[in-house]
Amino acid sequence: MAGTVIGEGLTIEGDISGDEEIVIHGKLRGRLTTTDAVTVGGTAVVGADISGASLSVAGQVIGDVTASERVDIQAGGKLVGDIKAARFTIADGASFKGNVDMEV
Amino acid sequence: MTERSVIGVGTVVSGHVRGQGSLEILGRVEGDVSVTGNVVIGPEGRVRGNVNGAELRISGQVQGDLRGTLAVLLESGARVAGDISGPRVGIAPGALARGHVQTDGEPALAAARVPAPAARAFSPPAARVAPAPAPVALPAPAKAPLPPPKPAPPKPELRKPEPARAAPAAPQAEFSPVRPIKPEPRRPPPPVVPVLGKGTKAKKKKSHE
């Protein structure tokens, strides 16, 4: 069980920060900062800059992403924004628009 | 499962949280919380803002108004500073609450809600018909500051005889064992006053002359 779960019907307007896993199925507008993994579920709509260890996107994200480990965009996921991560994958069927910095 | 939301122990949300479903707050929320379902605030949970929900179960700290459409329950260990309202209000032993409490339905809430905490302290008896425990507690601190002013004026009167007594007391101090006990508590202040300054002044005058 993740530390923080934002349910499907929930909307957060503001910043979320913490040191544990965050799973979002609802809506978030603001900023998201954690030292652990971030999961954006299929029903989620996130308009926020995200910073975390890793990010998995199955829903919709608009914002810049900084991940210390990896970023994965699942099939059906949508991400618009710049990505800075050591590893980055885009699944078949995912949509993405933005710059990628893999720290080469 | 997706309707249930959790704000974990290590998470801080600074902003408003609203929507459908229930919410469990184990971490911190700096902002208003408004959901259609139940709200549980864990022992480590802290909320600074108003909390609206169906059934509120508080074990942590809340600085803001609580409003439950079904119930508001303060568990042991809860600390609430704000108004509490709902059809059912429960405050368990060990819970701390400060504010107006109303176990009524919706309509009275709008009138009872006074945003300014300062206004609450003085206006409630007239503005609110509900016999809340809060007003009873408030008059006590209000009366407390009143008595001190009365004892204050007599003090100068007491001081006048003191110097007269002090003069004869000095010689007696050497013989009576009872006297020394009284002066002891009063002795600390005199040394603090730099009486030596007077002596130095006199010396200065003499030196000038």
Interface residues (C-beta under 8 A of the other chain):
Chain A: M1 A2 G3 T4 V5 I6 G7 E8 G9 L10 T11 I12 E13 G14 D15 I16 S17 G18 D19 E20 E21 I22 H25 G26 K27 G30 T34 G41 T43
Chain B: T2 E3 R4 S5 V6 I7 G8 V9 G10 T11 V12 V13 S14 G15 H16 V17 R18 G19 Q20 G21 S22 L23 G27 E30 G31 V35 T36
